[in-house]
Amino acid sequence: MGSIETRPTKPDGVFTTTCWECSAYCGAIAKVEGGRVVEFGPNVDSPHSAGAFCIKGIRGAPGLTYNPNRLLYPHRRAGPRGSGKWTRISWDDALDEIADKLTDVRRNYGPQSIVGATSGAAFSRSLVTALMLRSIGSPNWMINQDLCGGCRAVSAKVSGLPIASGEDIANTRCALVVGRNSHIADPVEWAKLKAARQRGADLIVIDPKRIPAAEIASIWIRPRVGTDAAIALAMIHVLIRENRYDTDFVRHHCHGFDALEKRVATFTPEAAEKLTGVPAATIVDAARMYASGPATFVSGHGIDAASNGVQTFRAFHALVAISGNIDRPGGNLRQRLPKGFSNYIDLLHRPEHRLPLAIEQRTIGADRFPLWAGPRGWQTACHNPTVIEAMLTGKPHPVRALYASGVNILVTYPDTRRTIEALRALDFVTVAAHQMTPTAEWADIVLPKTTTLEEEEVSFVPSGPTVVFTRALVPPQGQARPEIEIATDLLDRLEARQALTKRVLPWRSQRELNIHLLGDSQITIEQLEAEGFVQLPPDPVPRSQPFPSASGRVELYSLALSEIGLDPLPDYLPPNRDDRPPDIRSRYPLTIVTGDREKSYHHSRFRDQPWALKVSPDPRLSIHPATAEAHGLSDGEWVEVEVAGGAGTCRLRVKFSDAQPPDVVSTGMGWWRPAEPAPHRGALDININAALTYSGPYDPISGSSDIRGQLCRITRCQD
């Protein structure tokens, strides 16, 4: 959207850096010539990734930076919101107008009527956005994690078990992979799993779909969609019944074992077989193989983003705990941050960056989901569907302005039409983005953001453990700015208008923030610039160190859940489709699983890049050939998908796959077509979220809505 302006040049050469197009944080080597990144690929010397990489890094990062459709300058809408008409303006004009509008909204409706939206605290932009909103006086910001990883994180928090996933695959004798397609989602993890298998480690895979890991597994468990918790509880039952659990770890480091033992007494392998369709003998074999250890739990989004997601993760976390595979080489290891180092979630919870408790307790959704939203929450963010409701109805209090950065909520949130209506209802919308996304099309002002090749980032990778460095390789294209520069300039203007409550974003540059993260860790920014990473000692956390819970132990019986009146023990909650009446089940005979990953795309990004479109030009609906034949469908046909209780329909292209279970179809998310007309750009046509609802039922702990395992029907498109 304009010609490229010159910026101060950076030196040419070959540099170590880190790709953060996703949260795998693969080590990279970049070649810069003439102030332009001409090669971007794997760093075989990275202690974390050891040369693992994917096409999204090789092609996606440069493709995003040098995209001819990239947003390079601030723009103000020149017609009605959503008209697709824009006028280029200066940064001063853009920030002054944003400051004026936010000041008016704050004065008329209060600071909490201003809401932010970002991806989540894996990256610095989310911390910066959250602290910018807090400085205005609003605790309200939305993240995508209720749809991606949030149930796992909340389970870990309420259990006092700060593990991520597969921290020590290199030393394991058994990897238990649940709902995780590492082949697509994480090249580092997939390389480690294959290496473990080659040296003789066992691999247990729980997934309804025959993913690549299932093809090399020792045991492949194929449950009914959404019933994984029953398998975990039955495995716990076997470990206790056969005295295969770690009695010493349970005695000294677990809280509530007796209650858990009573809970799983009825979850025999035979009972689990009736719930899941998995033979009881297979469950017993898997339990014994896992118990032989050391074993590591590798989890993914397949058991997340569901109304039973937290309890499913709690069941597996309890299995990890009683087996003694915590802080044990080859098991799951607690995060081993360098002393003095901070991560982004740490900073979100630091007192100096917080608002008064009474204000934080008014975070939207905190009254209903206090362990997700508000001061006790994992990232303290809002409950997204309740924010959408507040935009439309003013309840529980008015939401009148939105600042969204680096997130395409109109494509990634379920019920696309309702999200559009919510944006249209607002007094003011600002979106910071790399290009004109469907979300940006509904803004009043859009701002150009820098990309991973233009930004500096310091991150911690628990599976290393490694501190990694992303280098700002080249100057920003056009007038693109990093998040922290946008935020500080905007806060200066709001402060001049007396529209701040308390300035809790103290850093004025990304370099200042990164130095603060390193703190007293004895790791310097100069060291990271020179080497690209710092590898930490692999030693586990001593088991004598208390766990972060009220009891100081891993809480099989959660005191935090008990305190707010929720079930403190892990349990099996059936998929909500099981409660559907027979007439609904007959009208919607298939089960749809969303969230399939593709190597070409990361969520809604890269959708106009030629290399990605060549590999995957259309959204796919994977279906078993026999199921397709029963519906009279041919491979490659377009079908209309309707979900029971959903918000509309969408079109997807049939892709035959015998890896699918019969009567189960699956698809990805994030589809839109940048070349199609504004404002929707295909988001109401080929985006599965146009067919899904965001209205629950919700997980009672995290507030996550069911977006997987829903009943659906498909019909051939006439056109």
Salt bridges, closest charged atoms under 4 A:
GLU5 OE2 - ARG88 NH2 3.14
GLU21 OE1 - ARG605 NH2 2.01
GLU33 OE2 - LYS31 NZ 3.24
ASP92 OD1 - ARG493 NH2 2.77
ASP96 OD1 - ARG493 NE 2.90
ASP96 OD1 - ARG497 NH2 3.56
GLU97 OE1 - ARG76 NE 2.76
ASP100 OD1 - ARG497 NE 2.69
ASP104 OD1 - ARG107 NH1 3.09
ASP186 OD2 - ARG180 NH2 3.32
GLU189 OE1 - ARG180 NE 2.70
GLU215 OE2 - ARG210 NE 3.36
GLU242 OE2 - ARG241 NH2 3.85
GLU242 OE1 - ARG244 NE 2.55
GLU242 OE2 - ARG288 NH2 2.72
ASP248 OD1 - HIS252 ND1 3.21
ASP327 OD2 - ARG334 NE 2.64
GLU360 OE1 - ARG354 NH2 2.60
GLU389 OE1 - ARG418 NH2 2.28
GLU421 OE2 - ARG424 NH1 3.36
ASP427 OD1 - ARG400 NH2 2.92
GLU441 OE2 - ARG681 NH2 2.62
ASP444 OD1 - ARG77 NE 2.48
ASP444 OD2 - ARG81 NH2 2.77
GLU454 OE1 - ARG70 NH2 2.78
GLU456 OE1 - ARG511 NH2 2.77
GLU483 OE1 - LYS449 NZ 3.04
ASP489 OD2 - ARG481 NH1 2.80
ASP492 OD1 - ARG503 NH1 2.99
ASP492 OD2 - ARG508 NH2 2.60
GLU495 OE1 - ARG503 NH1 3.02
GLU529 OE2 - ARG511 NH2 3.01
GLU563 OE2 - ARG376 NH1 3.55
ASP567 OD2 - ARG263 NH1 3.10
ASP571 OD2 - ARG263 NH1 3.61
ASP578 OD1 - ARG224 NH2 2.79
ASP596 OD2 - LYS209 NZ 3.37
ASP618 OD2 - ARG653 NH1 2.65
ASP618 OD1 - ARG673 NH2 2.80
GLU637 OE2 - ARG716 NE 2.48
GLU642 OE1 - ARG713 NE 3.01
ASP658 OD1 - ARG210 NH2 2.82
GLU676 OE2 - ARG673 NE 3.52
ASP685 OD1 - ARG651 NE 2.68
